[in-house]
Amino acid sequence: MRIKPMAAVAAVVPFVALATPAHAAVARAVPVPAGTTAAWVVFDRKAGKIVATRYAHRKFRSASVVKILIAIDYLERRKSVPAADARLLKVMLRSSDDDAASAFWDRGGKGQIIVRTARKLGLSDTTPPPASKPGFWGYTSLSAYDVVRTYRYLLDSADARVRDLILGHLRASTPCGTDGFDQTFGIPRAVPRPWAVKQGWSGFGATPPGKCDAKSMAAPVSWIAQRATGSGVPDYGRPVLHTTGLAGAGDRLVMAVLTAHPAGSTWSASVKRVTDLTAALHRSVS
């Protein structure tokens, strides 16, 4: 597969996350609850511009959103995918499986995955986990701007086999993660189909707050985050909940809504906040 140089990638996916009066009007239409930190970027592919932005370059810990970068790096470094790895990619992207992500993370050189993808895609806000926590892929730092740029890379620049495999799995996102958490918050609950999504959550404990159809198979990143101290990652000690993806016919909207919630927040309250934010944001740009 031919690897496109950075200049070519940058030429395909330029956009600037500058606040405008129109963006300010959108922000006023999307109130953020007290104590919640929220950032978003929405790019309208038909209009060819960002139509909503708030704290576009503010860094958050990635939680499972980083699995998109793990998948890109894995696929672009080989010409074929063994059947066993194809199964791991499927469950990692559709059901946010943590064991699958850890397997690719370890094989790919851990933080070097982030270094490679950030350089190639031009992700200025994306950095690996702290050197003291090399195995904690969910401690990767990223921004709403970089998440949107990643989706645009897949849509506009990536090889078709990479694009189709990753986005195909994200279009078939399962209602439940393999850790037992319901991942239908944000875009899946607030935006009409069609959509493709990759969700992220961290800091809510190891036990799902309610019944979900998937059986819990592994301790989620949230459990790891609770046990790690002094990590130096963004919003350590606060739960994070992210909803990202594509929405509308022809993948018209590229959306990233990243949120950090007050310490001790419940899953249900946090889910309601991010879903309400996403619904209001989508209404404001539709």
C-alpha positions in Angstrom: 0.0 0.0 0.0 1.4 3.4 -0.9 1.8 5.6 2.2 0.8 9.2 1.5 3.4 11.8 2.7 2.3 14.3 5.3 2.0 17.1 2.8 -0.5 15.2 0.8 -2.5 14.3 3.8 -2.5 17.9 5.0 -3.6 19.1 1.6 -6.6 16.8 1.7 -7.8 17.6 5.2 -7.2 21.2 6.0 -9.5 23.0 8.4 -9.1 25.6 11.1 -10.9 25.4 14.4 -11.4 29.2 14.9 -14.4 30.5 16.8 -16.8 32.6 14.7 -20.0 34.4 15.4 -21.9 31.5 14.0 -20.0 29.1 16.3 -20.8 31.4 19.3 -24.5 31.2 18.4 -24.3 27.4 18.3 -22.6 27.4 21.7 -25.4 29.5 23.2 -27.9 26.9 21.9 -26.0 24.1 23.6 -25.8 24.9 27.3 -23.2 22.9 29.3 -24.2 21.8 32.8 -22.3 23.4 35.7 -19.3 21.3 36.7 -19.1 19.6 33.3 -16.2 20.3 30.9 -17.3 19.9 27.3 -15.5 20.3 24.0 -16.8 19.7 20.5 -16.1 20.1 16.8 -18.6 19.5 14.0 -17.4 19.5 10.4 -20.0 19.7 7.6 -18.6 17.9 4.6 -21.1 19.4 2.3 -20.4 22.9 3.3 -16.6 22.1 3.6 -16.2 23.8 6.9 -16.5 23.5 10.7 -20.0 24.6 11.7 -19.6 24.3 15.5 -16.6 24.4 17.8 -16.0 24.7 21.5 -12.6 24.3 23.2 -11.5 22.5 20.0 -7.9 21.9 21.2 -8.6 21.2 24.8 -7.0 17.8 25.7 -8.9 15.0 27.3 -7.9 11.5 28.1 -9.0 9.4 25.2 -10.5 6.3 26.9 -11.6 4.0 24.1 -11.7 6.6 21.3 -8.0 5.8 20.8 -8.9 2.5 19.4 -9.5 4.1 16.0 -5.8 5.2 16.0 -4.7 1.7 17.1 -6.7 0.2 14.2 -5.3 2.7 11.6 -1.8 2.0 12.7 -2.2 -1.8 12.6 -3.9 -1.8 9.2 -1.5 0.6 7.5 1.6 -1.3 8.6 0.6 -4.6 6.8 -0.9 -5.7 3.5 -3.1 -8.5 4.9 -4.9 -9.3 8.1 -4.9 -12.8 9.6 -8.3 -14.2 10.5 -7.6 -14.0 14.3 -6.6 -10.3 14.0 -9.7 -9.6 11.9 -11.8 -10.9 14.8 -10.0 -8.8 17.3 -10.4 -5.7 15.1 -14.1 -6.4 14.8 -14.8 -6.7 18.6 -12.5 -3.8 19.4 -14.2 -1.4 17.1 -17.8 -2.6 17.3 -17.9 -3.5 21.0 -15.0 -1.5 22.4 -13.2 -4.6 23.6 -10.3 -3.7 25.9 -8.4 -7.0 25.6 -8.3 -6.7 21.9 -7.0 -3.1 22.1 -4.3 -4.2 24.6 -3.1 -7.0 22.3 -2.6 -4.6 19.4 -1.2 -2.0 21.7 1.5 -4.3 23.0 2.4 -5.6 19.5 2.5 -2.2 18.0 5.0 -0.7 20.5 2.5 0.9 22.9 3.0 4.7 22.7 4.8 4.5 19.4 1.5 3.8 17.9 0.4 7.3 18.9 3.6 8.9 17.8 3.3 7.3 14.3 -0.3 8.1 13.8 -0.1 11.7 15.2 2.8 12.4 12.9 1.1 10.9 9.8 -2.3 12.4 10.3 -1.1 15.8 11.6 -2.7 15.5 15.1 -1.2 18.4 17.0 -3.0 17.7 20.3 -2.6 13.9 20.4 0.2 12.5 22.7 1.0 9.0 24.1 0.3 8.1 27.7 2.8 9.2 30.3 6.1 7.3 30.2 5.3 5.9 33.7 2.1 4.3 32.4 3.1 2.8 29.0 0.5 0.1 29.0 -2.4 2.5 29.6 -3.7 3.2 26.1 -6.7 4.9 27.5 -4.4 7.6 28.9 -3.6 8.9 25.5 -4.4 12.6 25.3 -6.4 14.0 22.4 -8.8 16.8 21.4 -12.1 17.1 19.6 -10.2 18.8 16.7 -7.9 15.8 16.3 -10.7 13.3 16.5 -12.5 15.0 13.7 -9.3 15.2 11.7 -8.9 11.5 12.2 -12.3 10.7 10.8 -11.6 13.0 7.8 -8.4 11.2 7.2 -10.3 7.9 7.0 -12.9 9.4 4.7 -10.7 11.4 2.4 -7.1 10.1 2.5 -6.9 6.5 3.8 -6.6 3.5 1.5 -10.0 2.1 0.7 -9.4 -1.2 2.6 -8.5 0.7 5.7 -11.4 3.1 5.4 -14.0 0.5 4.6 -12.9 -1.9 7.4 -12.8 0.6 10.2 -15.9 2.6 9.2 -17.8 -0.6 8.4 -17.3 -1.8 12.0 -18.2 1.6 13.4 -21.4 1.6 11.4 -22.2 -1.7 13.1 -21.4 -0.5 16.6 -23.1 -2.9 19.2 -25.5 -1.5 21.8 -23.2 -3.0 24.6 -19.5 -3.0 25.1 -17.9 -6.2 26.0 -17.3 -4.8 29.5 -21.1 -4.7 30.0 -21.6 -0.9 29.7 -24.3 0.5 27.4 -22.6 2.4 24.6 -25.7 3.9 23.0 -25.2 7.3 24.6 -24.6 10.5 22.7 -24.8 10.1 18.9 -26.6 6.8 18.9 -29.3 8.1 21.2 -29.5 11.7 20.0 -28.9 11.6 16.2 -31.1 9.8 13.6 -29.5 7.0 11.6 -27.4 6.6 9.5 -24.3 7.1 11.7 -21.0 5.5 12.6 -19.7 5.8 16.1 -16.8 5.2 18.4 -17.5 5.9 22.0 -15.3 6.3 25.0 -15.8 6.1 28.8 -13.5 6.0 31.8 -13.9 6.5 35.6 -17.2 4.8 36.2 -16.0 1.7 37.9 -15.7 -1.9 36.8 -19.4 -2.9 37.2 -22.0 -1.6 34.8 -24.8 0.3 36.5 -27.6 -1.6 34.7 -28.2 -4.7 32.7 -26.8 -4.7 29.1 -27.0 -7.7 26.7 -23.3 -8.2 26.4 -21.5 -10.3 29.0 -18.7 -8.6 30.9 -15.5 -10.0 29.7 -12.7 -7.8 31.0 -12.0 -5.0 33.4 -12.5 -1.7 31.6 -10.1 1.2 31.4 -12.1 2.9 34.1 -11.0 0.2 36.6 -7.4 0.8 35.6 -7.8 4.6 36.0 -9.2 4.2 39.5 -6.1 2.3 40.6 -3.5 4.6 38.9 -2.3 7.6 40.9 -0.2 10.5 39.7 -0.7 9.7 36.1 -0.5 13.2 34.8 -3.3 12.6 32.3 -6.0 15.2 31.6 -8.9 15.2 34.1 -7.5 12.4 36.3 -10.0 11.7 39.0 -13.0 12.8 36.9 -15.1 10.5 34.8 -15.0 11.1 31.0 -17.6 10.2 28.4 -17.0 10.8 24.7 -19.2 10.3 21.7 -17.6 10.6 18.2 -18.5 9.7 14.7 -20.2 10.4 11.4 -23.9 11.4 11.0 -26.3 11.9 8.1 -26.6 10.8 4.6 -23.3 10.5 2.9 -21.5 11.0 6.2 -22.3 14.7 6.0 -21.4 15.6 9.6 -18.2 14.6 11.4 -18.8 15.0 15.1 -16.7 14.8 18.2 -18.2 15.6 21.7 -15.7 15.1 24.5 -16.8 15.5 28.1 -15.4 15.4 31.7 -17.8 15.2 34.5 -17.7 16.1 38.2 -15.8 13.6 40.4 -18.3 11.0 41.7 -20.8 11.5 38.9 -23.0 8.6 38.2 -23.1 6.8 34.9 -26.8 7.7 34.3 -26.3 11.4 35.1 -23.3 11.6 32.9 -24.9 9.8 30.0 -27.9 12.2 30.2 -25.6 15.2 30.1 -23.6 14.1 27.0 -26.7 12.9 25.2 -28.5 16.1 25.8 -25.5 18.1 24.7 -25.2 16.0 21.5 -28.9 16.3 20.7 -28.8 20.1 21.1 -25.6 20.3 19.1 -27.0 18.3 16.3 -30.2 20.4 16.2 -28.2 23.6 16.0 -26.2 22.5 12.9 -28.8 20.5 11.0 
